[in-house]
Amino acid sequence: MSLLRSAATVGGTTLISRLLGFLRDVMMAAALGTGPIADAFFVAFRFPNMFRSIFAEGAFNSAFVPLFAKRLEGEGENAARRFAEDALAVLLLALVLMTIAAELAMPWIMLVFAPGFADDPQKFEWAVEFTRIAFPYLLFISLTALQSAILNSLGRFFPGAAAPVMLNVTLIFAILFLVPLTDNPGRALAWGVAAAGVVQFVWLAVSLWRAGMVLRLRLPRLTPDVRRLFRLGVPGVIAGGITQVNLTIGTMIASLQAGAVSWLYYADRIYQLPLAVIGIAIGIVLLPELSRRLRADDGAGASWSQNRAVEFSMLLTVPAAVGAAVLSFDIIRVLFERGAFLRADTEATSIALMIYAAGLPAFVLIKVFQPAYFAREDTKTPLRFAAISIVVNIVASLVLFQYFGFAGIAAGTTLAAWTNTGQLATRLFRKGDFAPDPQLARRLPLILMASGGMGAALWFGADALAPFFENGLLVSVAALAGLIAGGVLVYFFLCEVTGASRLADLRRAFTRG
């Protein structure tokens, strides 16, 4: 399967999952609003959601895929299966111990991750309770990351990409059928999160069985291969999950301002859509592609794949960032402004979305550049860059929060993302592992130009359609959909006119073996 088709499979499935996620969030916004129960639940949800994003969206692949693929191609399926079983045994033991420790220490953990909640005993108590209920999701999502990595190495990208659908369906079920049965919707949703982990694990276990790769449970053994996996994996997981780490830091600081946790969460949900559909999808597919080419000593092919990944990701990400910034208020108003979610919440959330949109290309490029390191079994360099990024985020967020409140936190996260991207790209260039080829160098400025033209069209279009956003939900949805569709048409027309993209060229390029 070509790089583009594989990325389209992951991206398309992820799009379905994120659309269900938006439906879930719309229902959550109506049920929870932005009050103390909502803040407590979203802090609790941040733990499993962070690990879902880190593990399920490709970071575990960074260490596992190159090692598993090497054994699969060099020693055969049985050797690869035994390596996976040894990794499963050690991972399961570590996760069980960590889950037990976290459950016991949750009040102290919450003091670190949401220090502002300590001033509200009821909110703090809810946050501890909800997180304890939801935390076992971490165990299951980590195991599903191993299952997904095996399937990705076998060229089966769909099951892993579809697993997050189970989370959204389970939470929608909880909102519809559990929330009405309790006086605390946050508690019902926390149980839904825990149940979703089990559902995802079973889904991928069945997918492995269908692929002929059934894993047996062994006694944990720290074999040389497992030790190497975890030596590579720990830095890779931290580096691959840097966006989520920075968002968690933002949540910690945001707990000091009432409502800020919820505003940042809803803004995060919007920009995570293009990040997942474009950046994470390409990153997941690019890693086995680069690993295969480098094992075959095809440096030119690896460079070609890297350039096309950057080009294709920016072709879709830059206009998405511009559109999210220009239409931020209308997007938040249409999706969330109902029930307990008020106009003031819309205004605050749209500001956060505009700032996150400025960092969207950087968030995506991190996912596109990191596989170049991971395919070479180098996870320490991205980890060093991630550590610098975290420091930048903490310092910038703390300083800017004093002057701009929650908006300063979003700005700190965006600045950290661009810092990380610059380091990754510069290091690859200096080592000779990546350099923009003539096609990328020619088309990238044209992509920026076409995106700017689309942004101007959206600005005038939003102004012209402003009255329609006050005429009820259906009319508002139609107006927003019309703006987005018009923006897409304008953008690709400008791409064709300027030469920023030729769809036929992209199709031929990404079907190249």
N, C-alpha and C positions, 0 to 999 in steps of 0.2 A: 504494500500500500504506500502511495506517495506521501511525502511530507504534508502537502496541502490537504489531501483527502483525510489523512489521519487527524490533522489539526481540526479539520471541519467536523469530523466525527466527535471529537472531544468538545470542541467549541459549541457545536449544535446541541449536544446533550446537556452541556453546562448551561446553555441559554434556557433550555426548558426548565432545568432545575432552578435557575435564578428567577425566571418568571413565576414559578410556583413560590419561590421565596418572597417575591414582592407581594403576591397574594397573601402569603402568610403574614408578612409585615403589616399590610393594610388591615388585616383582621386583628393583629396584635395591637396596632395603634388604637383601634376602636375599643378593644377590650381593656388595655392597660393605660393608655394615654401617656403622660410624662410625669406622673406622680411618684411617690415613694415606692410603691409596689413595682412600678415599671423600672425605676432606677435599680432596685434590688435585683429584679429578674435579669436585667441586661448585664449587670456585673456578673451574676451567676452564669449567664449564657456566654459571656465573653470567654470564660475558661474553656469549655468544650468547643466553642466555635473557633477559638484561636487554634486549638490543637487540630480541629478538623481542617482548617485552612493550611496549617503548617504541614501536617502529615498527608492528608487526602489530596492536596493540590500540588504534590510533587516533591516536597523537600526530602522525604524518605527515599524517593527514587534516586536522589543524588549519590548515595553511597551504594544502595542495593543493586540498581540496574546494571552498572558496569561490571560488578563482581558476579552477579548471577548470569549475565549474558556471556561472560568469559568462560564460566564453567559449562554453560549450556552448549556453546559452540566448540569448546576445546575438549571437554571430557564427557559430554553427553547428558541426556535428560536425567538419568539416575543420580549423577553427581550433583547436578543443579538442584534436584529435589532434596537431596540430603542436606545441602547447604541451607536451603530454605527452611527445612525442618529444625535444624540446629538453631538458626536465627529465631524461629518462632518460639522455641522452648525458652531461650534466654530472655527474649523480649517479654513473654508472658509473665515469667517470674518477676522481672523488674517492675512491670506495670502493676501487678497485684500488690507488691510491697509499697509502691509509690501511692497507690490509691488508698490503701489502709492508712498510711502515714498522713496523707492529705485530709482524709475524713476526720482523723483525730485532732489535727492541728488547724482546722478550718478557721476558728475565730482569730487566731494569730495571723494566718494567711490573709484574712480579710482586712485586718488592720494595715497590712502592707499594700494591698491592691486597691483598697477603697478607704483610705484614712479619713476622708471627710464624713463617712457614714457613722463614725464613732460619736458624733454630736447628736445623732438621732437614734436612740437605742432600738426603736421598733424597726426602722429601716435596716440597721445593722443586723438585727436578729433575723429578719427575713432574708437578707443577703446570705448569711451563713447557712440557713436552712435550705434555701433554694440551691445553693452551690453544692451542698452535701448530697442532695437528691440527684443533681445532674452530673456530678463529677465522674461516676463510673462510665459515662460516655467516652471519656478519655481513653480508658482501657480498650474499649471495642474499636474506636476509630483508629487507634494505633495498630491494632491487629489487621484492620481492613486496609491500612496503608501497605502492609506487607503483602496482603493478597493482591492489591491493585498493582504493586510493583512487579509481581510475578506475571500477571496478565499483560501488563504493558511490555515486558521483555519478550513475551510471546507474540506481540503484535495485536493483542486484543485490548483495544483502548475503551470500548464502549462500556463494559461492566463497571469499571472504576469510575468513569465519568458519570454514570447513572446512579451511583450509590448515594450522592447527596439528595437526589430526588426523594429517597426514602425518608430522610430527615424532614424535609418540607411537608411531605404527605402526612407523616406521623404527627407533626405539630399542628397542621390544619385539623386533623382528626381530634387532637386534644382541645383545640379552641372550640370546635363545634360541639363536642360531646362531653368533655370533662369540665371545661370552664363553667358551664351552666350549673354543674352539680356542686360547686364549691363557692365559698364566699371570698376565696383568695385565688384569683386567676393565675398569679405568679407560681403558686405551688403546683397547680395542674399542669402548667407548661413545663415546669422543671421535670415532672414525671414523664412528660412527653419526650423531652430530650433524652432521658435515660433509655426509654423504650426504643427510640430511633437507633441507638447504637447497636442494639441486638438485631434489629431488622436489617441494618446495613451489613453486619457481619454474616448473617445467614445468606443474604443475596450474593455476596462475593464467594462464599463457600460453595454455593451451588454452581457459580460461574467457573470456579476452579475445577470442580468435578466434571463439568461439561468439557473443559479444556484438557482433561486427562492428567491433571496435576493435583491430585489429592494429597494433602499434607497430614502425616501422622504426628501425634504428640510424642516427643522424646523427652528423656531426662535432660535437664539443662547441662550443657557442656561448653566451656569456653575454648572451643577449638581455635587454631590459628586463623581460620577464615572468619569466624565469628568475631574474634578480637579485632581483626582488620576492619570488618564491617562497622563495628561500633567506634573504632578510632576515626574512620572516615565519616560515620553517620552523625555523631554528635555535633561536630562543626558544621556539617552539611545541613542538618535540621535547623540549627540556629540561624545560619546564613540564609537558607531558603525561606525561613519564616520571619525574616526581619521586618517585613511590612506589618505582620500581625503583632510582633513584639512591640514595635513602635506604637501601634494602635492601642495596645494594652497599657503602655506607659501613659498615653493620652487619657485613657479611661481613669487611671489612678489620679491624675491631676484634675481631671474634670469632675471627680467626685466632690471637689471643694466648692463647686458652683451648682446650685439647685437647677435641675433640668438639663445640665450640660451633657451628662452621660447619654441621655436619650437623644438629644439633638445630634451629637456626633455619631451615635449608632445609626440613626436613620440616614444621615448623609453618607456614612460609610457603606450602607447597603446599596445606594445608588451607584457610586463609582466602582464598587466591587463587581458590578455586572460586566462592564467592558474589560476590567482586569482579568476576570475569570475566563470569559469567552475568548479573549484574544491572548493575553500574556501567559496565563497559566496553561491554557490549551497548547500553545506553541511550545512552551517550555517543556511540558510533559512529553510531547512527541519529538522534540529536537534532541533530547538527551540520548535515547537509544539510536537515533539517526547519526549523531556525532560519534557515539561510541563505536558504531559499526564501521564508519568511514575511517576513524583513527586506527582501529585494529587492523584494517586493510591497508594501512599506510597511505591513505588517500587524503593527503593534506589539502589538495586543491578542492576536492569534493566537500571537505568539511568547511572550508572557507566559503565556498559557494552556498552551502546550506545556511551558514550563519548570516551571510549577507541577505539572502532571501527572507530569512526569518525576521531580521530587523526591518527590511523594507515592507513586508506584508503587515507586520505588527504596527508600524507607524502609519501605514496607509489607512488602517482602521481606527487606531487609537487617537491620533491627533484630532480628527474631526469629532470623535466622541467626546474628547476633552473640551473642545470649543463649544459643542452643543450643550454639554452639561453645565458649563459656566453661563452661557447666554440664557438658557431656559431654566436655570436652577429654581427660581421662585415658582414658576408654573409647574414644573415637575413635582416639587414637594407638595404644592397646593392640591394638585389633582390626585396624587397617590395617597396622601396621608391626612389632609385636613378634613376631619370629620370626627364625630364622637368627642372624646376627651382631648383630641389633638386640635389646638386652637390656632388662630391666625398668628399670634406671637410665636408659637412653636414653628410655624411655617417660615416666618422671617428668619429666625435664628438658624434653623436647619439649612435653609437655602444659602446663607452666608458660609456655613461650613462646607457645603457642597461646592461652591465656587472655588474655595481655597484648595480643597482636595482635587478638583479638576485640573488645577495648575500642575499638580504632581502626577497626574495619571500617566502621561508618557514615561515618566521615570519609573513608576511602579511596574509598568509593563516591561520596560527595557531591563530591569533587574531580572525578571523571569526569563528573558531572552538571552542575556549575557551569562548568567550563572551556569547553564549547561556546558558552556565552553570550558569551564574549570572542572566541573564534576566529571565530564567525559574523560578527562585526563587524570582522574582520581586525585584531584587537588581540591580539598574542601577547606583547607586551612586559610588560604588567601581570601576567599569570600567571607570567612568568619572574621578575619581581621578587619576587613572593610565594614562588615556588619557591626562590629564593636564600635568603630568610629562613628558610624551612622547613629547608633543608639545614644552615644554621648552627645552628638549634635542635637538629636531630638530632645533629650532631657534638658539640656541647657537652653535651647531655643524655646521650648514649650514653657519652661518655668519663667523665663524672662518675659516672653510675650504675653503669658497668661496674666501677669501683673497689670498690663496695660490694656489688653484686648479681650480678656476672659477666654471663653471657649474657642474663639476664632484664633487666638494665639496658639492653642494646642494644634489645631488643624494646620496652621502655618509651619509649626515645628516639624510635624510629620512630613509635610511636603518638602521642606528644606532637607530633611534627613534622606528622603528618597533620591533627590537629585545628587546629593553628596555621594551616596552609595553607587548610583549609576555612573557618575563621572569616574570614580575609582575603578570600577569593574572594566569600563571601556578603555581607560588609559593604560591599565596594566596589560590587557590583551594586546593592545596596539604595540606597546613597547616590547613585548615578548615575541611579536611577529605572529601571534595566533589569530589576529583579526585586523583587517584594514578595509575600509569602505571601498568596494570595487566601483568602476566607472558608472555602472547603472544605479547603484545606491546613491553615489555622490551627486548624480544628475537629478534623480527623482525626489530626493528628500526635500530640497528647497521648494520644489513644485507642489509637493504635498502640503507644505506649510502655507503656500500661497492659496491653493484651492480651499484649504480649511478656513483661512481668513475670509475668503469670499463667501463661503457658506455661513460663517458666523454673522457677517453683515446682513445677509439675507434673512437669517433667523431673527436678528434684532428688529428689523423693520416688520417682519411677519408677526412677531409676538406683539408688537405695538398695535398693529392693525387688528389683531384678533382679541385684544385685551377684553372687550365687552363680553365675548362669548364665555370667558372663564368665570363669569358671575351668574351664568344661567343654568345652574344645575350640573349634576355629575355627568350625565350622558353627553351633554353639549360640551362640557369641559374636556372630557376624554377625547371626543371627536376633534376638538380644536388642537389639543396637544398632539394627537396622532397625525393630524394634517400638517402641523408644523414640522414634526420629525420626518415624515415622508417627503415633504417638500425640501427639507434640508438635505436629505440623502440624495434626491434627484439633482439638486443644484451642485452638490459636492462632486458626484461622479461625472456630471456634465463638465465641470471645470477640470477634473482630472483628465478627461478625454481630450479636451481642448488644449490644455497646457502640456500634455504628455506626462503628467505625474503618474499615470498608471494606464496601462493597456491591459484590459482584462484577458485578452487572448494571450498576451505575453506571460502574464502570471499563471494562466492555466497550463501553458506549455512548460513553463519553468518548474512548477511544482509537481508535474507528473514525470519529470526527469528522475530516473532511478537513483 
